[in-house]
Amino acid sequence: MKLISRINQFPPLTDEERMVVDNVRKLCQDKLAPRAAKYDQTQEFPWENIKDINELGLNGIFIPEAYGGAGLSYAAYLSCVKEMAKACAATGLIWATNFHASKPIVDNGTDEQKARLLPIVLKGGIVAACITEPGAGSNATGMKTRLTPDGDDVIIDGSKIFITNGDVADLMLVYGKWSELGDGKNAMTAIMMEKNTPGMTVIRKEDKMGMRASSTCALAFEGCRVPRANLLCAPGEGLKMLLDLLNKSRPSVAAHALGIAECAFEDAVAYVNERKQGGRNVIDYQGVQFMLADMATDLAMCNAWLWYVTNLIEREGWNIGVEASMAKMRASDLAMRITTDAVQLHGGYGYCKDYRVERLMRDAKVTQIYEGTNQIHRQEIGRSFIAR
Ligand SMILES: Cc1cc2nc3c(=O)[nH]c(=O)nc-3n(C[C@H](O)[C@H](O)[C@H](O)COP(=O)(O)OP(=O)(O)OC[C@H]3O[C@@H](n4cnc5c(N)ncnc54)[C@H](O)[C@@H]3O)c2cc1C
């Protein structure tokens, strides 16, 4: 499809990065896409996909060369997320979470922490970011998890919910409040916790509507002893780190959502070109053409905005909160609309599991919810215009 292949020329990539993205696309088409329905149905963690991703060394994309990675651009990372989301959104979510949760080591870690922790990620480790709590979702600053200093260690006590990769992570980025600083947002602090730390238990694994092969867990931390050397920021400086992290993860959610949307659009176009009603191909009806026109135009515009934001980051750094929110909000709303329209264009078959659009519609929904619900993003974008 000319439009989609042109859209995929948007990202500002080097020749080497284009080759990497082509290899990822091939892996996704050959291996991840054919397995996606089975993983969605069984809700098993897609270890085969993770093994294939690690054989290509894909965690190395976001690890600097100085630490053994390939150190590719953010645009290259986003292009790979989009390809994975197109093939198996759940696997894309697992890999994107590796990026979100390990990027603070790259950006905030000391040389010693990078040398010690990044090799775990580089060799294919899975990483989780533990922020949300039973009483602190949209308002993450209300978190209650305590980080209590104890000699050379820090003790973690608290509970987290909806943690992607929570039951399989080799490393966990845990946010909590530094006990000596009280309960305000100025007490927020981040620390890395390694696998098998005594005191951490998986309380439950959610049975989800979509992204079913990615695990989403409620976790309890009871007296988890972690070396103080794993603190990623000074006590009380976690909020800034969290906002930085969200700036980086929002364009990633946008890329992920656009991958799902693009897949649904392609499936819809293929179906209406084949399906006949009243002696004509369904695509010959103007009502159907108008739907495709809106889907294609919004897809192109949203992609253009994503790559605009990526360019902005290259030029001006990460202070792009409003633009990142706009990308996340619009791309996820679009993914929901395009997948819903793709189901509609498949008629009754769209409602049946034999056709991929049924899964895509379920997968798309959460992109409007996580990394800040779209209500929160609308609020943040709107607030930015207050003059005082
Ligand atoms: C599949 C999945 C994976 C996830 N992965 C992770 C992860 O890896 N790590 C992690 O830490 N978290 C993760 N989350 C959690 C996710 O980020 C939260 O679910 C999200 O931030 C919303 O929080 P909440 O669920 O508590 O909803 P709530 O905050 O309780 O919101 C409920 C409703 O109220 C609305 N609302 C709340 N406050 C406002 C407001 N101020 N103005 C207007 N409307 C408002 C919301 O928009 C929403 O519609 C994941 C969630 C899911 C479903």
The ligand as an SDF file (V2000), in Angstrom:
LIG
                    3D

 53 58  0  0  0  0  0  0  0  0999 V2000
   -2.5040   -3.1430   30.6520 C   0  0  0  0  0  0  0  0  0  0  0  0
   -1.9720   -2.1150   31.6050 C   0  0  0  0  0  0  0  0  0  0  0  0
   -0.5970   -1.9920   31.7700 C   0  0  0  0  0  0  0  0  0  0  0  0
   -0.0830   -1.0650   32.6900 C   0  0  0  0  0  0  0  0  0  0  0  0
    1.2730   -1.0200   32.9000 N   0  0  0  0  0  0  0  0  0  0  0  0
    1.7510   -0.2520   33.9250 C   0  0  0  0  0  0  0  0  0  0  0  0
    3.1400   -0.3380   34.2960 C   0  0  0  0  0  0  0  0  0  0  0  0
    3.9340   -1.0640   33.6980 O   0  0  0  0  0  0  0  0  0  0  0  0
    3.5660    0.3840   35.3530 N   0  0  0  0  0  0  0  0  0  0  0  0
    2.7160    1.2010   36.0800 C   0  0  0  0  0  0  0  0  0  0  0  0
    3.1730    1.8150   37.0350 O   0  0  0  0  0  0  0  0  0  0  0  0
    1.4010    1.3070   35.7280 N   0  0  0  0  0  0  0  0  0  0  0  0
    0.9000    0.5990   34.6860 C   0  0  0  0  0  0  0  0  0  0  0  0
   -0.4370    0.6640   34.3410 N   0  0  0  0  0  0  0  0  0  0  0  0
   -1.3100    1.5490   35.1080 C   0  0  0  0  0  0  0  0  0  0  0  0
   -1.8450    2.7330   34.3130 C   0  0  0  0  0  0  0  0  0  0  0  0
   -0.8300    3.6630   34.0790 O   0  0  0  0  0  0  0  0  0  0  0  0
   -3.0350    3.3070   35.1150 C   0  0  0  0  0  0  0  0  0  0  0  0
   -4.0830    2.3670   34.9980 O   0  0  0  0  0  0  0  0  0  0  0  0
   -3.4710    4.6620   34.6230 C   0  0  0  0  0  0  0  0  0  0  0  0
   -2.5280    5.6510   34.9300 O   0  0  0  0  0  0  0  0  0  0  0  0
   -4.8270    5.0860   35.2460 C   0  0  0  0  0  0  0  0  0  0  0  0
   -4.8150    4.9400   36.6180 O   0  0  0  0  0  0  0  0  0  0  0  0
   -6.0170    4.1550   37.3340 P   0  0  0  0  0  0  0  0  0  0  0  0
   -6.1540    2.8470   36.6600 O   0  0  0  0  0  0  0  0  0  0  0  0
   -5.7690    4.1480   38.7950 O   0  0  0  0  0  0  0  0  0  0  0  0
   -7.3050    5.0010   37.0060 O   0  0  0  0  0  0  0  0  0  0  0  0
   -7.8750    6.2300   37.8340 P   0  0  0  0  0  0  0  0  0  0  0  0
   -6.8060    7.2350   38.0490 O   0  0  0  0  0  0  0  0  0  0  0  0
   -8.5790    5.7110   39.0390 O   0  0  0  0  0  0  0  0  0  0  0  0
   -8.9270    6.8260   36.8290 O   0  0  0  0  0  0  0  0  0  0  0  0
  -10.2960    6.4090   36.7460 C   0  0  0  0  0  0  0  0  0  0  0  0
  -11.0090    7.3690   35.7890 C   0  0  0  0  0  0  0  0  0  0  0  0
  -11.0270    8.6920   36.3610 O   0  0  0  0  0  0  0  0  0  0  0  0
  -10.4580    9.6220   35.4530 C   0  0  0  0  0  0  0  0  0  0  0  0
   -9.7100   10.6290   36.1830 N   0  0  0  0  0  0  0  0  0  0  0  0
   -8.8580   10.4510   37.2120 C   0  0  0  0  0  0  0  0  0  0  0  0
   -8.3310   11.6200   37.5980 N   0  0  0  0  0  0  0  0  0  0  0  0
   -8.8400   12.5630   36.7750 C   0  0  0  0  0  0  0  0  0  0  0  0
   -8.6780   13.9730   36.6530 C   0  0  0  0  0  0  0  0  0  0  0  0
   -7.8510   14.6590   37.4280 N   0  0  0  0  0  0  0  0  0  0  0  0
   -9.3860   14.6150   35.6840 N   0  0  0  0  0  0  0  0  0  0  0  0
  -10.2180   13.9470   34.8510 C   0  0  0  0  0  0  0  0  0  0  0  0
  -10.4060   12.6130   34.9340 N   0  0  0  0  0  0  0  0  0  0  0  0
   -9.7330   11.9320   35.8730 C   0  0  0  0  0  0  0  0  0  0  0  0
   -9.5150    8.7840   34.5680 C   0  0  0  0  0  0  0  0  0  0  0  0
   -9.2620    9.4200   33.3240 O   0  0  0  0  0  0  0  0  0  0  0  0
  -10.3160    7.4980   34.4350 C   0  0  0  0  0  0  0  0  0  0  0  0
  -11.2480    7.6400   33.4130 O   0  0  0  0  0  0  0  0  0  0  0  0
   -0.9750   -0.2180   33.4150 C   0  0  0  0  0  0  0  0  0  0  0  0
   -2.3580   -0.3300   33.2090 C   0  0  0  0  0  0  0  0  0  0  0  0
   -2.8610   -1.2640   32.3350 C   0  0  0  0  0  0  0  0  0  0  0  0
   -4.3550   -1.3870   32.1830 C   0  0  0  0  0  0  0  0  0  0  0  0
  1  2  1  0
  2  3  1  0
  2 52  2  0
  3  4  2  0
  4  5  1  0
  4 50  1  0
  5  6  2  0
  6  7  1  0
  6 13  1  0
  7  8  2  0
  7  9  1  0
  9 10  1  0
 10 11  2  0
 10 12  1  0
 12 13  2  0
 13 14  1  0
 14 15  1  0
 14 50  1  0
 15 16  1  0
 16 17  1  0
 16 18  1  0
 18 19  1  0
 18 20  1  0
 20 21  1  0
 20 22  1  0
 22 23  1  0
 23 24  1  0
 24 25  2  0
 24 26  1  0
 24 27  1  0
 27 28  1  0
 28 29  2  0
 28 30  1  0
 28 31  1  0
 31 32  1  0
 32 33  1  0
 33 34  1  0
 33 48  1  0
 34 35  1  0
 35 36  1  0
 35 46  1  0
 36 37  1  0
 36 45  1  0
 37 38  2  0
 38 39  1  0
 39 40  1  0
 39 45  2  0
 40 41  1  0
 40 42  2  0
 42 43  1  0
 43 44  2  0
 44 45  1  0
 46 47  1  0
 46 48  1  0
 48 49  1  0
 50 51  2  0
 51 52  1  0
 52 53  1  0
M  END
$$$$
